[in-house]
Amino acid sequence: MTVNSNLLKEKLAYSKKYIERLRKIIEVSKEEFLEDFSLQLQSERIFEVISQLMLDICTHIVAHSSETPPSTYSDCIKKLVNIGVIGEDESDDFIKIVKMRNLLVHQYGIVDPEILFESLKLIDSDFSRFKEKILSWLQN
């Protein structure tokens, strides 16, 4: 069974509106962000959606490879390294996104708005790299 490249491209395209909104949010000052609970809630949801798109793409690729099924989402990212989709050096950045996603989704604790604000900046650049890697891998 082969990877459905159209599905993966659709998922990447779907991220566009979330990335656009994310970029507007990270333009506000840190102080404004910390005072605006509504903006924080929007940010949590945007982070959740973008990170879930990454994981959906990751699980799809791994499921259609010779790799054994991942035991965790972090493990899924590591399997992308084994498959040759991403580099070892990038996997740590993507795993940080997975960990932040887990914190947001599962409410393991109170989310520090300062950490959320910094995480938004990171996911903006890291998701762009992830997208480039996926598209490049699909072309090859």
N, C-alpha and C positions, 0 to 999 in steps of 0.2 A: 504494500500500500504506500502511496506517495503523499507527500505533503501537499495540501491544498493551498497553493500560492495565492489564489484569488481570495480565499478566506482571510489569509494573513494580511494581505494588502488592504482588504476592507477594514479589518480591525485597526490597522495603522492609520487609515484615512479617517476612521471614526474618532480617533484621538484628537484630530485637528481643533474642533471646537473647545475641547477641554484645555488643550495647550494654549489656545488663544486667551481663554479666560484666566488661566494660571498666570500667564505673562502680565496681564493687567493687574492681578493681585500682587505680584512680587514687585511691581513698580511703586506701590504705596510705601510710605515710611514704616519702619518697624513699629514705631509708637502708635501710628494709626491702626496698624494690623492688631496690635495687642489690645487696643481699646474697642475693637469692633468684633463682637462675638459672632454676628451674622457672617462676617467675612471669614472668620475662623472655621465656622461650620461648612461654608462653601468650600473652603480649602481642603478640609478633611475629605469631603466627598470627591473633589477633583483628584486628590492624591489617590484615593481608593480606586476610582475608575481607571486612571492611567496605569497604576500598578497592576490592577487586575487584567488589563489588556496585555501587559507584558507577560503575565503569568499564563494567560490563555494561549498566547503565541508560543510560549516556552513549552507548555504541556502538549500542544499540538505537534510541535516538531519532535519532541522526545517520543511521543506515542507512535510516531511514524518512522522511528529509527530502530537500530538494533540495540539501543541502550535498554537496560532494565528499567522498569518503572521507578520514578523517584519516590523517596519516602517522605520528603518535605518539599516545599516550594524552593527553599534554598538549594536543596539537592538538585532540583530541576534546573536551576541556573547553572550549577556546576556541570550538569550533563550537556549543556549547550557548548561548554568548553571542549568536552570530549568529542562532540560531533564536529567541532570546528566552526561553529557559528560565531562565537565571541572568543576573545582572548582571555587568558588566565588573569591578566592584570585588570580587566574590566569586570570580571565576575564579582569581585568584592563590592564594587559600587552598586551593582544591580542587586546583590544580596542585601545591602543596607536598605534599599527600597522595599524589598520583601519584608524585612523586619519591621520597618516603620508601618507598612501596610497592615501587618499582623497586629501591631499595637493599636492602630486605629479601628480595625474591623472587630477585633475581639475584646477591645476595651480592657486590656490587661492592667491599665492604670490610668491616672489622669494624664492627658496629653498636655505637655508644656507648650503653650502657644509660641514661645521663642524657638523651641526646637522644631515645631511645625513650620514656622516661617522659614527657617534655614533649610529644612527638608524640601520645601517647595522650590527653592532656588536650585537645589541639587537635582531634583527629579526633572526639572526643565532641561538641564544640560545632559543628564544621564539618559533620559528617554530619547532625546535626539540622537545620541550615540547608538542606543539600542536599535532605534528605527533604521539608522544607516547600516548597521551590521546585518540586520534581518534582510533588508532590501538587497544589499550586496551579496549575501549568501543565496538568496533566491535567484539572483541573476546568474550565479555560477552553478 
